Structures are given as structure tokens and as C-alpha cells.
């Protein structure tokens, strides 16, 4: 079982950051994030997330042009921005990822509604795993959904079967510039045991 301190690192003390310290993230840290997150469960082990880690100033400028005005500057200042995409033909990998069901591809192929919901749901899960992995390696996160999806798809996923799900800045957040902690619903407001 994780200690209270470890749980706090991942959840209660973790915050959504909008301001970033000028401190780089190494490629090794990004590999460590993926190597941890890839083990998180997805339905039929579908693993539809495809991530572009944007680090270079040239690529960052292209991404900033796709962001809503309220998200542009914080994206520009973040050391890395992860574009969490979803592979819309993820089922092509099931023979490798779910080998004990050789017919798994047929569950999805030609059924656009099931493909869309499976890709979205499971890439969202994987994006959350990515954030937890980033926190576990000492980084902060700033997930966002304010962007022009068509522009991001054209700039970063052109010629592929991948579409953007959400965007998440990664780095060392400037804790001095955090907003006050927002409240959360209590167990009784959000849950019931039946």
C-alpha cells in the first residue's frame, strides 16, 4: 500500500499548473513516464493513446497557434506539452496486444460508434495514467481541452489515423502562482453504495 505521502504526491497535493519554472525535462523522463503509464488497464488492452511530446521551440510555436487564447501562453512557457491522441484504428494492434482473442479485431472493424467510444474512453484513461506517471517522476501537469482540434490534427497527426483527445503541459510548476485550491464534492455528494 502507498504511504499517505505518496498518495498526496499523486492526488491531494497535486495541482493543475498554469505557470512553469524555467527548468528542462529530459527525454529520459518522458520515456520513464511512458514506461510507467503503458501498464495501466484499457479495455481489451486496446491501448489507443498515441502521444506527441512537444519540446522544440519550432513545434511549440505550431502548437501554440492551435490553442485557445487562454491556453496559448501557458503552453508556450511549459517545458513540454503532451498531445494525447487516439488511434482510430487501434484494433489493428490487437493481434499483438490481445493475442488470446485472435478475432478481437472483428469486434471493432467497421463499427465506427464502438471504435470512437473505445478510442476516446481508453485514450482518456491513458492520458490520466500519463499524468499520474508524470507526478510520480516529480513533474507537474496542466491538462487542457481549449484548442482547435482540426488544427492540431493537421499539424501533428496529418496522414495518420490519430486524432487529438486532449493536451497536457508538463514541467515543474511555479507553486507561488497557483490559484487557491478549489473544493471537491464529498463522498456522499458524488457516490452511493448499493
trRosetta pair geometry for C-beta under 8 A, 3 or more apart (Angstrom, degrees):
i j d omega theta_ij theta_ji phi_ij phi_ji
2 6 4.0 -121 -174 90 105 128
2 7 5.2 130 110 -53 123 82
2 10 7.8 -11 167 9 165 134
3 6 4.7 98 52 6 77 100
3 7 7.1 -141 95 -1 42 86
4 7 5.7 -54 -146 40 33 112
4 8 6.2 38 153 -24 65 106
5 8 5.7 -53 -148 33 29 114
5 9 6.7 37 150 -25 62 101
6 9 5.6 -46 -153 26 35 116
6 10 6.8 22 154 -8 64 106
7 10 6.0 -65 -153 43 34 104
7 11 5.8 -26 169 30 72 113
7 12 6.9 39 127 7 85 103
8 11 6.7 -81 -124 61 22 73
8 12 4.8 -53 -127 59 68 100
8 13 4.2 50 164 -6 90 112
8 14 7.9 162 158 -19 47 75
9 13 6.2 -17 -87 60 29 117
9 14 6.7 58 160 -56 34 97
9 135 6.0 151 148 156 81 104
9 136 7.2 95 124 -100 122 48
10 14 6.1 -41 157 -26 18 137
10 132 5.5 26 -150 -143 107 89
10 135 5.3 129 -115 105 53 138
10 136 6.7 14 -88 -68 98 81
11 14 5.9 -49 -117 23 4 112
14 135 5.3 -24 -108 -123 134 143
14 140 7.5 169 -152 -130 80 74
14 141 7.5 20 180 32 115 102
15 140 7.1 -12 66 -150 75 116
15 173 6.9 -148 78 107 101 166
15 175 7.7 110 42 -120 142 78
15 178 5.5 3 147 -133 159 135
15 181 7.3 -102 -107 -101 111 83
16 141 6.8 -52 -120 98 58 76
16 142 5.6 96 -175 -121 75 59
16 143 6.7 -78 -126 33 110 75
17 20 6.7 97 140 -78 126 71
17 140 4.5 53 -9 140 141 130
17 141 6.8 133 25 75 95 27
17 142 4.7 -88 72 -65 66 104
17 169 7.2 -109 84 93 92 116
17 171 7.4 -118 95 66 144 90
17 173 3.0 -121 -110 -115 152 128
17 174 7.1 125 -158 33 116 57
17 178 7.1 -65 -110 -94 68 90
18 74 4.7 -73 -166 -112 70 144
18 142 5.9 131 -81 -131 43 137
18 177 7.1 -108 71 122 89 111
18 179 7.9 51 10 -18 127 99
19 74 7.0 -86 -73 -120 40 96
19 77 7.1 -24 -144 108 50 148
19 173 6.7 87 76 -163 61 72
19 174 4.1 -54 111 44 106 120
19 177 4.0 9 34 82 151 145
19 178 8.0 -125 35 -61 106 49
20 23 8.0 -134 165 34 88 78
20 74 7.4 120 -14 -161 103 72
20 77 5.0 165 41 130 111 98
20 78 5.0 146 -42 -105 157 51
20 79 6.4 -160 170 -17 142 79
20 140 8.0 -169 -111 70 81 119
20 169 7.1 -115 -62 159 131 129
20 171 4.4 27 -143 96 122 149
20 172 6.6 100 -161 67 76 55
20 173 6.2 -62 -104 -110 57 43
20 174 6.2 -139 -84 -17 4 94
21 171 6.9 -175 48 149 70 111
21 172 4.4 -41 46 94 116 106
21 173 7.2 56 -5 112 89 8
21 174 5.5 139 -54 -73 74 80
23 79 6.8 -64 82 -61 52 143
23 171 7.0 132 67 -174 83 94
23 172 4.6 0 60 28 129 136
24 79 5.5 157 -132 -148 40 132
25 29 5.1 -105 -174 69 87 141
25 30 6.7 91 140 -48 114 91
25 55 7.5 -128 67 -112 98 114
25 79 4.7 131 -2 119 98 133
25 80 4.9 -64 50 -13 140 125
25 139 6.7 33 -110 -104 124 132
25 170 6.3 27 -59 118 167 107
25 171 6.2 -115 -40 -106 118 62
26 29 4.8 109 60 -1 78 97
26 30 7.4 -141 102 0 50 83
27 30 5.5 -53 -154 36 41 113
27 31 6.4 44 148 -20 69 102
28 31 5.6 -51 -148 36 34 113
28 32 6.3 38 151 -22 65 104
29 32 5.5 -52 -148 35 33 114
29 33 6.5 39 151 -23 64 100
29 137 5.7 152 -152 140 89 143
29 139 7.0 108 171 -45 132 128
30 33 5.6 -46 -150 29 35 114
30 34 6.7 28 154 -11 64 103
30 53 5.1 18 -143 -107 142 173
30 80 6.9 -159 -82 -150 117 165
31 34 6.0 -58 -150 41 33 105
31 35 6.0 31 154 -20 68 111
32 35 5.7 -55 -139 40 30 111
32 36 6.4 26 159 -15 63 106
32 133 7.5 -179 126 168 71 107
32 137 5.3 116 110 -97 129 148
33 36 6.2 -65 -156 37 26 105
33 37 6.1 11 159 -11 66 116
33 130 6.1 50 165 -154 111 75
33 133 4.5 121 -151 119 65 118
33 134 5.3 20 -119 -75 125 69
33 137 6.2 -99 -72 13 77 142
33 139 7.8 -29 -80 29 125 139
33 170 8.0 -37 -82 -137 164 156
34 37 5.9 -62 -135 44 31 104
34 38 5.9 41 167 -37 68 105
34 51 7.1 -155 -95 49 111 140
34 130 7.6 0 -90 -115 55 94
34 133 7.6 142 -47 122 17 160
35 38 6.4 -38 -137 17 22 115
36 39 6.8 -69 -179 23 37 106
36 129 7.7 -165 117 163 82 96
36 133 3.9 157 84 -128 123 118
36 136 6.5 -151 169 69 169 141
36 137 7.6 -168 -1 -40 148 109
37 40 5.7 -31 -171 -1 57 116
37 126 6.3 91 160 -166 114 75
37 129 4.0 127 -148 126 90 105
37 130 4.7 17 -105 -81 162 55
37 132 7.5 136 -98 62 91 87
37 133 4.3 -93 -53 -17 92 147
38 47 7.1 30 -153 -132 78 128
40 125 6.6 -166 134 146 126 99
40 126 6.3 163 74 -109 126 60
40 129 3.6 -115 -17 -100 160 150
41 45 7.8 -75 -149 -92 61 62
41 125 7.6 -60 87 155 62 145
42 45 6.0 92 68 -135 87 23
42 46 5.0 -106 128 48 120 77
42 47 5.3 164 39 -62 148 48
42 48 7.2 -176 -177 6 153 76
42 122 4.1 71 -152 -155 111 118
42 125 6.0 164 -99 77 82 135
42 126 6.5 -8 -72 -55 125 102
43 46 5.7 7 78 -1 67 117
43 118 6.3 -106 70 -142 127 97
43 121 7.3 26 4 98 124 123
43 122 5.8 -114 25 -78 86 124
44 94 6.5 -13 147 -127 117 117
44 97 7.8 82 136 111 74 109
44 98 5.1 -15 174 -86 81 157
44 101 7.3 -77 -144 54 102 143
44 104 5.7 152 -169 -157 130 129
44 107 7.3 -172 -89 70 164 152
44 118 7.9 -8 33 -157 117 133
45 94 7.7 127 80 -130 88 72
45 97 4.6 -164 120 156 109 100
45 98 4.8 163 53 -72 110 89
46 90 5.1 62 175 135 95 134
46 91 7.2 -30 -136 -81 102 59
46 93 7.9 108 -162 73 50 105
46 94 6.9 -23 -111 -87 66 96
46 97 6.9 117 -113 109 19 147
46 98 7.5 -6 -71 -33 52 129
46 118 6.0 -90 172 162 179 114
46 119 7.8 -117 142 -88 136 52
46 122 5.3 62 72 113 117 174
47 90 6.9 178 79 -161 54 120
47 93 7.0 -77 70 101 104 141
47 97 5.8 -145 22 -135 119 153
47 122 7.2 -100 -74 150 15 126
47 126 6.9 95 -142 -83 58 143
48 86 4.9 29 134 -157 116 78
48 87 4.8 -145 -161 46 76 82
48 88 7.9 66 -161 -70 124 27
48 90 3.7 -67 -102 -77 90 151
48 118 7.0 124 -28 126 145 82
48 119 4.5 -144 163 -132 165 70
48 122 5.2 97 23 87 106 113
48 123 4.8 -75 90 -57 98 96
48 126 7.5 -166 61 4 62 142
49 84 5.9 -38 -148 -163 108 90
49 85 6.9 122 -161 72 54 50
49 86 6.5 -38 -98 -97 45 60
49 87 7.7 -28 42 -1 4 89
49 122 7.3 -128 -33 124 85 78
49 123 4.2 139 -81 -133 75 78
49 126 3.6 -128 -19 92 145 148
49 127 6.4 176 -117 -49 136 71
49 130 7.6 -158 166 -37 159 125
49 165 7.6 -65 -116 13 83 143
50 85 4.4 -34 69 75 89 107
50 86 7.1 167 19 -93 86 9
50 87 5.2 91 -26 -50 119 95
50 123 7.9 -37 12 -124 58 123
50 157 7.9 109 94 -111 130 113
50 160 8.0 -127 108 150 165 145
50 162 4.8 -73 57 -119 142 139
51 82 5.4 -21 -163 -165 112 102
51 83 6.8 151 -156 74 54 55
51 84 5.7 -18 -103 -105 86 57
51 85 6.9 -177 -82 23 32 79
51 130 6.9 141 -92 -104 150 151
52 82 7.3 149 76 -157 46 50
52 83 4.3 -2 55 50 98 109
52 85 6.9 48 -5 -12 94 117
52 156 5.2 -135 28 -174 170 127
52 157 7.9 -133 -28 -63 136 82
53 80 5.4 -13 -173 -169 95 119
53 81 7.7 154 -158 77 47 38
53 82 5.5 -21 -102 -100 67 74
53 170 7.9 -37 -139 34 98 138
54 59 4.9 -145 -148 123 94 114
54 60 5.6 136 149 -84 111 65
54 63 5.2 46 -177 -31 172 152
54 80 6.6 144 70 -162 53 60
54 81 4.6 -16 56 61 110 89
54 82 7.5 -169 14 -80 78 22
54 83 6.5 62 -24 -17 111 101
54 156 7.9 -71 -73 -106 116 136
55 59 7.3 41 52 61 43 124
55 60 7.4 -58 139 -52 12 107
55 79 7.2 -2 -131 157 82 67
55 80 5.3 -21 -88 -105 81 85
56 59 4.6 78 64 17 95 101
56 60 6.5 -158 91 -11 44 89
57 60 5.4 -53 -138 38 31 116
57 61 6.4 39 157 -26 64 100
58 61 6.0 -52 -157 27 27 111
58 62 7.1 24 148 -14 59 103
59 62 5.5 -50 -154 34 41 114
59 63 6.4 38 149 -18 69 104
60 63 5.6 -56 -149 38 35 111
60 64 6.2 40 152 -25 68 104
60 75 7.4 175 -165 142 89 86
60 76 6.4 109 156 -129 114 53
60 81 6.9 120 -121 15 86 118
61 64 5.7 -48 -142 32 31 113
61 65 6.7 35 155 -21 60 104
61 76 7.9 47 -93 -118 52 95
62 65 6.0 -57 -159 31 31 113
62 66 7.2 24 147 -16 61 107
62 155 5.0 164 161 -163 119 138
62 156 7.7 145 119 -57 125 89
63 66 5.6 -62 -160 34 40 111
63 67 6.8 44 147 -33 70 103
63 75 6.2 -130 121 158 108 131
63 81 5.9 170 138 76 160 145
63 83 7.2 -138 -122 -60 125 120
63 152 7.3 43 -131 -114 73 91
63 155 7.2 -177 -80 111 54 149
63 156 7.5 38 -88 -52 91 129
63 167 7.7 145 -172 -138 118 139
64 67 5.6 -50 -152 19 38 117
64 72 5.0 77 -168 -157 85 83
64 75 5.4 173 -99 94 74 115
64 76 4.8 41 -100 -72 137 92
65 151 7.1 -127 114 167 86 141
66 147 5.3 33 135 -168 89 103
66 148 5.1 -123 -163 51 72 92
66 151 4.1 -173 -118 106 96 120
66 152 4.7 116 173 -65 155 77
66 155 6.3 -119 -54 15 136 144
67 71 4.3 -122 179 95 117 101
67 72 4.5 163 86 -83 117 62
67 75 5.1 -178 -56 10 163 153
67 144 7.5 20 -140 123 108 150
67 146 6.7 57 -170 109 75 84
67 147 5.0 -46 -113 -106 52 88
67 148 7.8 -116 -65 9 12 78
67 167 7.4 -107 -101 76 100 166
68 71 5.0 68 57 20 80 104
68 72 7.1 -130 88 -36 34 85
68 146 3.6 -71 23 161 133 105
68 147 6.1 -109 -17 -75 79 35
68 148 7.7 137 -63 -34 66 73
69 72 5.8 -37 -142 0 31 119
70 146 6.0 -15 66 124 102 165
71 74 6.1 -70 -157 50 49 104
71 75 5.6 50 151 -26 81 113
71 144 5.0 110 -129 -164 139 154
71 146 4.5 160 -18 81 134 112
71 147 6.6 -77 79 -66 148 81
71 167 7.7 101 167 82 143 133
72 75 5.9 -68 -153 37 24 109
72 76 6.3 25 155 -22 65 108
73 76 5.5 -51 -146 33 34 114
73 77 6.3 23 159 -11 66 109
74 77 5.9 -59 -144 43 32 106
74 78 6.4 44 155 -37 65 101
74 142 6.3 -115 152 144 129 159
74 169 6.2 -99 141 -37 95 163
75 78 5.8 -45 -146 18 32 115
75 81 5.4 28 -154 -86 88 148
75 144 7.6 -81 -70 27 107 157
75 167 7.3 -4 -109 146 124 137
75 169 6.0 -140 -108 -78 56 115
78 81 5.4 96 85 -65 132 85
78 142 6.7 -134 -92 42 136 129
78 169 3.6 -126 -101 -155 161 112
78 170 6.6 96 175 47 119 39
78 171 5.0 -159 -157 -15 74 131
79 170 6.8 -72 69 96 89 71
79 171 4.1 131 19 -104 101 111
79 172 7.5 43 -5 12 134 75
80 169 7.4 139 87 -161 51 54
80 170 4.5 -24 77 65 101 105
80 171 6.4 160 30 -63 74 82
81 167 6.1 2 176 -176 109 102
81 168 7.0 160 -161 82 63 38
81 169 5.2 -34 -105 -100 80 61
81 170 7.0 170 -97 16 27 78
82 127 8.0 161 117 -136 125 87
82 130 6.5 -161 141 153 166 146
82 167 7.1 160 84 -159 54 52
82 168 4.7 -13 59 63 102 92
82 169 7.8 -175 19 -86 73 13
82 170 5.9 57 -17 -20 103 120
83 152 6.4 179 -141 -172 133 123
83 156 5.7 38 80 125 168 166
83 164 5.9 -65 -176 -119 103 103
83 167 5.6 -21 -108 -108 62 82
84 123 6.2 149 157 165 101 100
84 126 7.2 169 -157 95 120 94
84 127 4.1 40 -152 -97 168 113
84 130 6.8 -162 -92 25 123 154
84 164 7.4 89 77 -158 50 65
84 165 4.9 -56 108 59 93 107
84 166 5.3 3 54 61 113 69
84 167 7.1 -166 18 -86 79 28
84 168 6.5 39 -19 2 113 108
85 123 7.0 -77 118 -160 30 146
85 156 7.7 -156 -59 113 134 115
85 157 5.9 144 -124 -82 152 137
85 162 4.2 45 150 174 139 112
85 163 6.2 157 -157 80 92 26
85 164 5.3 -60 -101 -97 78 41
85 165 6.2 152 -130 -2 21 85
86 90 7.5 -56 177 -44 74 124
86 119 4.1 110 164 164 124 101
86 120 6.1 -37 -86 -81 174 43
86 122 7.8 118 -132 73 111 78
86 123 3.7 -117 -93 -18 97 160
86 162 6.7 155 72 -151 31 69
86 163 5.8 -24 57 63 85 78
86 164 7.9 57 12 157 78 7
86 165 5.0 84 -27 -53 105 112
87 90 4.4 118 89 -70 104 79
87 93 7.8 50 102 -2 152 126
87 119 6.7 -141 70 -133 46 116
87 123 7.9 154 15 -77 62 127
87 160 8.0 -74 -119 157 80 108
87 161 5.8 55 -161 99 71 98
87 162 5.2 -36 -92 -92 59 81
88 115 6.1 65 -168 153 73 119
88 116 7.5 4 -132 -90 99 59
88 119 5.7 -17 -103 -86 53 168
88 161 4.8 -126 53 167 87 93
88 162 7.1 -177 -1 -95 81 26
88 163 6.2 48 -41 1 115 105
89 92 4.9 28 145 -12 99 115
89 115 7.8 -7 -91 -154 40 133
89 161 4.5 -13 9 147 104 164
90 93 6.0 -56 -176 31 56 109
90 94 7.6 77 133 -47 72 88
90 108 7.7 -62 71 148 83 169
90 115 7.8 160 33 -153 92 86
90 118 7.4 -137 58 116 133 110
90 119 5.9 164 -3 -99 129 92
90 122 7.9 179 131 78 175 135
91 94 5.2 -18 -160 -14 55 122
91 104 7.1 -157 -152 126 90 84
91 105 4.8 119 158 -134 104 65
91 107 7.3 -161 -130 64 131 81
91 108 3.9 -162 -73 68 149 138
91 109 5.9 -146 101 -53 149 78
91 115 7.1 -80 -17 -113 122 99
92 95 8.0 -40 169 10 40 98
92 105 7.0 59 -94 -123 32 117
93 96 5.4 -57 -174 46 69 109
93 97 5.1 46 133 -9 94 118
94 97 5.5 -67 -122 56 37 96
94 98 4.6 -27 -165 38 83 109
94 101 7.5 -50 163 82 114 97
94 104 4.1 -132 157 97 140 123
94 105 5.2 -177 54 -66 126 71
94 108 7.8 148 -28 19 146 129
95 98 7.7 -32 -71 60 12 68
95 99 6.5 48 176 -102 45 71
95 102 6.9 37 -122 -140 82 62
95 104 7.6 -174 -67 50 48 105
95 105 6.7 -10 -45 -41 88 118
96 99 6.8 -11 -150 -62 15 97
98 101 5.3 -25 144 45 105 100
98 104 4.7 43 95 -24 131 173
99 102 7.2 17 -169 -79 52 67
101 104 4.2 86 105 -54 109 102
103 106 4.9 -33 177 26 85 120
103 107 7.4 103 127 -32 78 85
104 107 5.6 -38 -166 10 49 119
104 108 7.7 18 152 1 68 103
105 108 6.6 -80 -168 45 39 95
105 109 5.5 28 156 -24 81 119
106 109 6.0 -51 -116 35 34 108
107 111 7.7 -70 147 32 44 139
107 114 7.4 -120 146 140 76 149
108 111 5.9 -120 -159 52 34 102
108 114 5.8 -141 -123 107 66 113
108 115 5.2 99 -173 -83 100 83
108 118 6.7 -81 -112 39 121 155
111 114 4.2 14 122 28 117 116
111 115 6.2 146 89 -21 67 88
112 115 5.5 -56 -143 39 32 113
112 116 6.0 33 160 -21 68 107
113 116 5.9 -52 -145 35 27 110
113 117 6.4 17 160 -10 63 108
114 117 6.1 -58 -142 42 29 103
114 118 5.9 26 160 -17 65 114
115 118 6.0 -64 -144 42 23 107
115 119 6.0 20 161 -17 64 113
116 119 6.1 -59 -143 38 23 108
116 120 6.2 16 162 -13 62 112
117 120 6.0 -58 -142 41 28 107
117 121 5.9 24 163 -16 66 113
118 121 6.1 -55 -137 40 24 106
118 122 5.9 4 171 -1 62 118
119 122 6.6 -69 -138 47 18 97
119 123 5.8 10 169 -11 62 116
120 123 6.3 -60 -136 41 20 102
120 124 6.2 24 160 -22 60 110
120 165 6.5 155 -134 -120 64 110
121 124 5.9 -64 -158 34 24 112
121 125 6.7 24 149 -18 63 104
122 125 5.3 -42 -147 32 40 115
122 126 6.4 39 153 -17 65 102
123 126 5.4 -50 -145 40 37 113
123 127 6.3 46 151 -25 65 100
123 165 4.8 -176 115 -45 124 157
124 127 5.6 -49 -149 32 32 114
124 128 6.7 33 151 -17 62 101
124 165 6.1 -149 -72 175 69 139
124 166 7.5 68 -113 3 76 120
125 128 5.7 -57 -156 35 33 110
125 129 6.5 34 148 -19 67 103
126 129 5.3 -47 -147 35 39 114
126 130 6.4 48 149 -26 65 99
127 130 5.4 -45 -151 29 35 117
127 131 6.8 36 150 -19 63 99
127 143 7.4 98 156 -121 117 127
127 165 6.4 -140 -42 97 143 132
127 166 6.0 78 -160 55 165 111
127 168 6.7 155 -169 -24 103 137
128 131 5.7 -49 -152 32 37 111
128 132 6.6 35 151 -15 66 103
129 132 5.7 -55 -150 39 35 110
129 133 6.2 35 152 -19 68 107
130 133 5.7 -56 -147 39 30 111
130 134 6.2 34 153 -22 65 105
130 168 7.0 144 104 59 123 155
131 134 5.6 -50 -146 34 32 113
131 135 6.5 31 154 -16 63 103
131 141 4.6 23 -140 -91 96 171
131 143 6.6 -38 -86 -52 138 119
131 168 6.4 -117 -81 -159 99 156
132 135 5.7 -54 -150 38 33 110
132 136 6.3 36 150 -24 65 106
133 136 5.4 -53 -147 34 33 115
133 137 6.6 18 158 -8 65 105
134 137 6.2 -65 -150 43 30 98
134 139 4.3 -68 174 72 89 117
134 140 7.6 -53 135 66 112 6
134 141 5.5 107 87 -66 140 106
134 170 5.5 -114 -145 -129 144 115
135 138 7.7 86 -175 -43 31 8
135 139 6.6 -97 -81 69 31 63
135 140 7.3 52 -100 -105 75 37
135 141 6.7 -61 -55 -12 91 111
138 172 8.0 -10 140 -98 88 92
139 170 5.3 16 161 -172 141 93
139 171 6.4 132 -157 71 100 3
139 172 6.7 -92 -132 -72 62 56
140 170 7.4 156 79 -153 48 48
140 171 6.3 -30 58 78 89 54
140 172 6.2 93 13 -139 106 24
140 173 3.5 -65 87 -14 167 109
141 168 5.6 -20 -162 -178 100 112
141 169 7.0 138 -165 78 45 60
141 170 6.1 -14 -105 -100 64 66
142 168 6.5 151 74 -164 47 60
142 169 3.8 -5 57 54 109 107
142 170 7.7 -148 25 -59 78 31
142 173 7.4 135 -50 -94 104 114
143 166 6.1 25 -169 145 99 132
143 167 7.4 146 -156 89 54 46
143 168 4.4 -22 -98 -105 67 94
143 169 7.9 -143 -62 25 25 65
144 147 6.8 93 121 -29 109 104
144 166 6.8 167 78 -177 44 93
144 167 5.0 -27 66 76 95 95
144 168 6.9 169 16 -89 71 41
144 169 7.2 46 -8 -10 114 92
145 166 5.3 -51 -90 -123 78 101
145 167 7.5 159 -89 29 31 81
147 151 7.6 -124 165 62 88 106
147 152 5.9 41 144 -38 129 131
147 164 7.3 -75 94 135 133 154
147 167 5.7 78 -24 -3 150 137
148 151 4.0 47 99 15 115 116
148 152 6.6 157 87 -14 62 84
149 152 5.7 -57 -146 39 34 109
149 153 6.1 33 157 -19 68 107
149 163 7.2 30 178 -179 112 96
149 164 5.2 -156 -141 62 81 116
150 153 5.8 -55 -146 38 29 111
150 154 6.3 28 155 -18 64 108
151 154 5.7 -57 -147 38 30 110
151 155 6.1 20 159 -12 67 111
152 155 5.9 -61 -141 43 29 104
152 156 5.7 -24 178 25 68 115
152 157 7.3 38 133 8 72 104
152 164 4.5 24 105 -38 134 153
152 167 7.5 -131 -115 -65 154 120
153 156 7.1 -76 -122 55 16 77
153 157 4.8 -53 -149 57 59 113
153 158 7.2 109 145 -67 62 58
153 162 7.8 -173 -133 103 84 68
153 163 5.5 -14 -103 -130 123 67
153 164 5.8 -122 -63 -5 78 96
154 157 7.8 -4 -25 56 12 70
154 158 5.5 38 -160 -73 41 105
155 158 7.2 116 5 -25 3 107
156 164 7.5 73 67 -69 122 108
157 160 4.9 -96 -175 55 76 116
157 162 4.3 -125 -143 83 127 95
157 163 6.5 -178 102 -91 163 30
157 164 6.9 -158 -6 -44 139 76
164 167 7.2 -5 -169 -55 123 86
173 178 7.4 58 151 -72 125 100
174 177 4.6 31 104 22 111 111
174 178 7.8 -170 99 -39 62 72
175 178 5.7 -21 -159 -17 48 118
179 182 7.4 23 110 -42 119 90
185 189 4.0 -128 -172 93 102 124
185 190 4.2 114 109 -45 131 111
186 189 4.7 95 51 6 75 103
186 190 7.0 179 82 6 38 92
187 190 6.5 -83 -146 51 23 90
187 191 5.1 -45 -173 41 67 119
188 191 7.1 -62 -90 58 18 75
188 192 8.0 56 -144 -85 51 68
